[in-house]
Amino acid sequence: MPSSTARRHQPSTVDDRRAALSTMRADTLGRIEKAVLELFSNQDFHEVSLLDVAKAANVSLQTIYKYFGSKEVLVYAMLDVMLGRLAERMLDHLQGIDDARERLRKTFWVTLDYMDKHPAVMMLLFTAVPVSKHKNIRIYESPELMTAFLGVFKDGQARGVLNKQVSHKILLDVFMGIIGRVVLMHIVRGEKRPLIDQFDELFHIVWRAMSAD
């Protein structure tokens, strides 16, 4: 168990945790990330202990408590790191694209490609974190990522390309609802063919669901 001093100094907010993680050695953080993905994506949340994570990552249990304090915080923090990479990639790929349909197409491609290549991240997100706790993953409030996503939908609505009968936030829910379900069941069914191979057909479905036509 952590000492009382360690408990008092555990990061208490998302920003505190991010600041604390910035002081951790990159190789240590990488080992912890790998351990979290392997353990929590292959076992039920309650079956994995912080000691299991510490052993798999080859770090001390005290280190895990110092930076995270609990399994919930550990999972949230690692998902924050992993999904943050999606935000960076999204912003990079949207640069220079003006056409509203093409922006939506690129947004869908980047998201699907990321999920296709990181199934363990998706299993961690969908199975280890209750929906009621999703607000604890700061990526859902990230100004950078949300501006990228919502900007695509608001721009499409303003140009009369996307459905204006619902809010841009509802369009985001439809977008993520479709892609999330498709990716999750693709993993659960053990499908071998990458989803990105079916990109054109899948985007056609998304486009028909969201377009103003």
N, C-alpha and C positions, 0 to 999 in steps of 0.2 A: 504494500500500500504506500501511496505517496506521503511524504511528511506534511505536517501542517503548513510549513513554510512554502512547500511546493504548491499546495492547494491554494494558498493565498495569492500566489503569483501566476496562476494559470490565466491565460488570456480570456477575457469575459465577453468581448464583442468580436464580430467578424473582422472589423478593421484591426483590432488588437491582434487577432490570430494571424492576419496577413502580415502585419508588422513583425510579429514574432517569427513567423516562418521565413521571412526575408533574412533572418540572422542564422538560419540553419544551413549547414553545408549542403551543396547541391546533390552530392552523391548520397547523403543520408536521406534527404527528402525523396530522392528517386527510389531508394530501397523501400521506404515506408509506403510510397505510392504503389509500387509493385506488389508489396505484401497485402495492402488493402484490397487491391483489385483481385488478386488470386484467392484470398481467403473469403471475402464477403460476396464475391460473385459465384462462388461454388458451395457456400454453406449458408444456412439460415443465420440471420443477424444475431440471434441470441446464442448461437453455438460458438461464436468467435469471441475470444477474450482479448483484452489489451495485451496480455502476456503472449498470446499466440502471435499477435502482430509484431511485438517486440522481437520475438525469437525469429520469425520469418524475415524480418528486416535487418536482423543482426545489430540491434540497438538495445540500449538498456530500457527497462520498464520505466525508470525514472524520467528518461527523455520523453517517452510517449506521454506520461502524465504532465510533464512540464509544458509541452507545447499544445496538448489537446485536452487532457483531463477526463474525457469520457469517450465511449465508442461513438456516440452520436456526433459529437464535435469532430472527432477524427474523420468520420465519413463525410460530414459536411465540408470540412476543410479540404479534403482531397478532391471531392467533386468540384469545389470552387476552383482548384488549381487546374483540373482536367478540362472542365467546360470553359475555363478562361481561354484556353487555346482555341476553342471553337470561335469565341468572340473575336480573337485576333485574326484568325483566318477569314472570317466573314467580312470584316472591315476591309481587309486587304483585297479580297476578290471583288468587292462591290465598287472599288475605285474605278472611275472612268466609264461606268455603265449608266446611261441616261434613260434608255427605253424601259418603261414600267414593266412590261411583260418579261423582258430580258432580266431585269433586276430580280423579279420574283423567281424566275427560272434559275438564276445563279444562286440565290438564297437557298432554294430547295436542293440544288446540286451539292453545295458545300455542306449543308446539314446532313443530307443523306449519306454523302461520302464519309463524313466524320463518324457517323453512327455505324456505318457498314464496317469501317476499319477498327472501331473500338467497341466491340460487343460487350466486353467486360464492364466498360463504363456505363453502358446502357442498362445492363443487368443490375449494377450497383445502384443506379438512379431509380429504376423501377421497382426493385425488390427490397432494397435495404433502407430506403427512406420513405416513411409514410407521407402521403399527400399533404396531410396537415402540417408536416414539418418542412415542406419545400421552401417556405419563406426564409428558412434559416440558411439556404444556399444563396449567397449573395449574387450569384450570376443572374438570378431571376430579377434582380433589381439593378443590375449593372447598367449605368447610363449608356456605356459604349455599345453593348450588345442589344439592349432594348431600343436604342436609337436606330441601330442598323435594321433590326427586324421591323419595328413599328414604322420607321421611315419609309420602308418599301411599301407597306400596306397603305399608309396615309397618302403617299405619292400616287399610288395606283388608283385610289379612290378619287383624288383630286383631278386626275386626268380622265376619269370616267371609265377606267379599265377594270377596276375591281368593284365588287358589290358595295354599294353605299347604304344599303338598308340596315346594316349592322355596323357597330363600331369597329375601328381598326384593331382593338383589343380582342374582339370576338374573332376577327379574321386570323389573328395570331393563335388563338385557341384552336380554331379549325385546322390551321396549318400544322401545329404541333400535335394535335390529336390524331390526325391522319398518319403523320410520319412516325409518331411514337408507337402507335398500335402496330403498324406495318413492321417496324424494326423489331419490336419485342416479340411478336409472333414468329418472325423470321428466325430469330435466335432460338425460341422455345421449340420450334419444329425441327431444328437442326438442318435447315436448308443450306446447301453448299454453294449454290449460285449467288454471287454477290448481288445485292439489290440494285447497285448502281448500273448493272447490266440491263435492268428494266427501267432505267431512268425516264426515257421518253414516255413510256406508257403510264408510269406513275405520275409524272408531271402533268400529263393530259388529264388525269383524274383530279389532281389538285386544282388545275386551272379551271376545269368545269365547275368545281365546287365553289371557287372564289371569284370568278370573273363576273363582270356586269352583264354579260350576255344572257 
